[in-house]
Amino acid sequence: MSKIIAVCGGPNSGKTTAALKIAQEIYWQKKGTSVLFLSPDLETPSLGYLFPNCKDVDLHSVGAALDKTDIFKEDLMRQFVNTRTMLNFAFLGFKLGENKYSYPQFTDDKVGQFFAAMRDTADYIVIDCTCSEEDLISRIAKRDCDVAVQLFNPDIRSMVYYASCVNQFVTVEGKKLKVMNIMDNDLYLPIDETKTHFGDMDFVLPYSRPLKQQMITGALSEKLHDGDYCKVVESIAKALIEYGNTPEEN
């Protein structure tokens, strides 16, 4: 049985980075399993910065699969972007230069077919949800996911965002892990105040300088070497793998 994991949060909350590292950790923990990482962002297409050094001919677009009349797993697999170091790990996203005008507007039925094809293709599907209300894929991912990771940032902007957009996250209530994501090494971040405002966090992702370097150099698809950060990611991945499982499955 496949598991869909939605990673959601406010703008600039580090969703893509956290989602990717969690997806990679699931892959390494569950040896022999297949993992699919999906980023449906059409405002900043993820493949453009996840693989900045790849030739355009070596990248594919999830839009090409969604543009089919009917979507089957073979259509998805033709759009997979793979790396040599992770044989059963695939990336799905939009390419540099694509935007919301590149393809016809997706319908609920089409996205439903898309999700069914993903479940038929991979054991774990990690979806890097956008904040856009126009993004039907992210809306359905938050609604139909088996478990979600909701990211919070320790700053006033994050608090204001959630106060204004609380309805976006109603569908993940009761099936989410709350994760504080510290993206800056500022000594004066209101971490305790944020915890008080949003309630206790299940996990806290610490600031990672090596991760920041990966982001700057376009190396996010590579394995991260940061013990403190990776230890927390390991715990998050383990909790997601075990979520909803029977003792025998764990």
Backbone hydrogen bonds, N-H to C=O, Kabsch-Sander energy under -0.5 kcal/mol:
donor,donor_aa,acceptor,acceptor_aa,energy
3,K,123,D,-2.3
5,I,3,K,-0.5
5,I,125,I,-3.3
6,A,4,I,-0.5
6,A,147,V,-1.9
7,V,127,I,-2.9
8,C,6,A,-0.6
8,C,149,V,-2.9
10,G,151,L,-0.5
13,S,10,G,-1.3
18,A,14,G,-2.5
19,A,15,K,-3.2
20,L,16,T,-2.3
21,K,17,T,-2.3
22,I,18,A,-2.4
23,A,19,A,-2.5
24,Q,20,L,-2.6
25,E,21,K,-2.0
26,I,22,I,-2.3
27,Y,23,A,-1.9
28,W,24,Q,-2.1
29,Q,25,E,-2.5
30,K,26,I,-2.7
31,K,29,Q,-1.1
33,T,30,K,-2.2
35,V,88,N,-2.4
36,L,124,Y,-2.9
37,F,90,A,-3.0
38,L,36,L,-0.6
38,L,126,V,-2.8
39,S,92,L,-2.4
47,L,94,F,-1.3
48,G,45,P,-1.0
49,Y,46,S,-1.3
50,L,46,S,-2.3
51,F,47,L,-1.6
54,C,51,F,-1.3
58,D,55,K,-1.7
59,L,56,D,-1.3
62,V,93,G,-2.6
64,A,61,S,-1.3
65,A,61,S,-0.7
66,L,62,V,-2.2
67,D,63,G,-1.2
68,K,65,A,-1.5
72,F,70,D,-0.5
75,D,72,F,-1.1
76,L,72,F,-1.4
77,M,73,K,-2.6
78,R,74,E,-1.4
79,Q,76,L,-1.8
80,F,77,M,-1.0
81,V,91,F,-1.9
82,N,80,F,-0.5
83,T,86,M,-0.6
83,T,89,F,-0.5
86,M,83,T,-0.6
89,F,86,M,-1.2
90,A,35,V,-2.2
91,F,81,V,-2.4
92,L,37,F,-2.6
94,F,39,S,-0.5
98,E,95,K,-2.2
102,S,99,N,-2.2
111,V,107,T,-2.5
112,G,108,D,-2.2
113,Q,109,D,-2.2
114,F,110,K,-2.2
115,F,111,V,-2.4
116,A,112,G,-2.1
117,A,113,Q,-2.5
118,M,114,F,-2.2
119,R,115,F,-2.5
120,D,116,A,-1.6
121,T,117,A,-0.7
121,T,118,M,-1.1
122,A,118,M,-2.3
123,D,34,S,-1.1
124,Y,34,S,-2.0
125,I,3,K,-2.7
126,V,36,L,-2.8
126,V,124,Y,-0.5
127,I,5,I,-3.1
127,I,125,I,-0.6
128,D,38,L,-3.0
128,D,126,V,-0.6
129,C,7,V,-1.8
129,C,127,I,-1.4
135,D,132,S,-1.2
136,L,134,E,-1.3
139,R,135,D,-2.0
140,I,136,L,-2.5
141,A,137,I,-2.2
142,K,138,S,-2.3
143,R,139,R,-1.5
144,D,140,I,-3.2
145,C,141,A,-1.4
146,D,4,I,-2.2
147,V,4,I,-1.5
148,A,175,K,-2.5
149,V,6,A,-3.0
150,Q,148,A,-0.5
150,Q,177,L,-2.8
151,L,8,C,-3.1
151,L,149,V,-0.6
152,F,179,V,-2.3
155,D,153,N,-2.1
159,M,155,D,-1.4
160,V,156,I,-2.5
161,Y,157,R,-2.4
162,Y,158,S,-2.3
163,A,159,M,-1.9
164,S,160,V,-1.5
165,C,161,Y,-2.0
168,Q,165,C,-1.8
169,F,166,V,-1.6
170,V,167,N,-1.1
172,V,169,F,-1.0
173,E,170,V,-1.3
175,K,172,V,-2.0
177,L,148,A,-2.5
179,V,150,Q,-2.7
179,V,177,L,-0.6
180,M,203,F,-2.4
181,N,152,F,-3.2
181,N,179,V,-0.5
182,I,180,M,-0.6
182,I,205,L,-2.5
183,M,181,N,-0.8
189,L,186,D,-1.0
191,I,189,L,-2.3
194,T,190,P,-2.2
195,K,191,I,-2.2
196,T,192,D,-2.1
197,H,193,E,-2.2
198,F,194,T,-2.7
199,G,195,K,-1.7
202,D,178,K,-2.1
203,F,178,K,-1.7
205,L,180,M,-3.3
212,K,208,S,-1.9
213,Q,209,R,-2.1
214,Q,210,P,-2.1
215,M,211,L,-2.2
216,I,212,K,-2.0
217,T,213,Q,-2.4
218,G,214,Q,-0.9
219,A,214,Q,-2.6
221,S,50,L,-0.5
222,E,219,A,-1.8
226,D,224,L,-0.7
230,C,226,D,-3.0
231,K,227,G,-2.0
232,V,228,D,-1.2
233,V,229,Y,-2.1
234,E,230,C,-2.5
235,S,231,K,-1.5
236,I,232,V,-2.4
237,A,233,V,-2.9
238,K,234,E,-2.2
239,A,235,S,-2.1
240,L,236,I,-2.2
241,I,237,A,-2.6
242,E,238,K,-2.1
243,Y,239,A,-1.1
245,N,242,E,-2.1
249,E,246,T,-0.6
250,N,246,T,-1.6
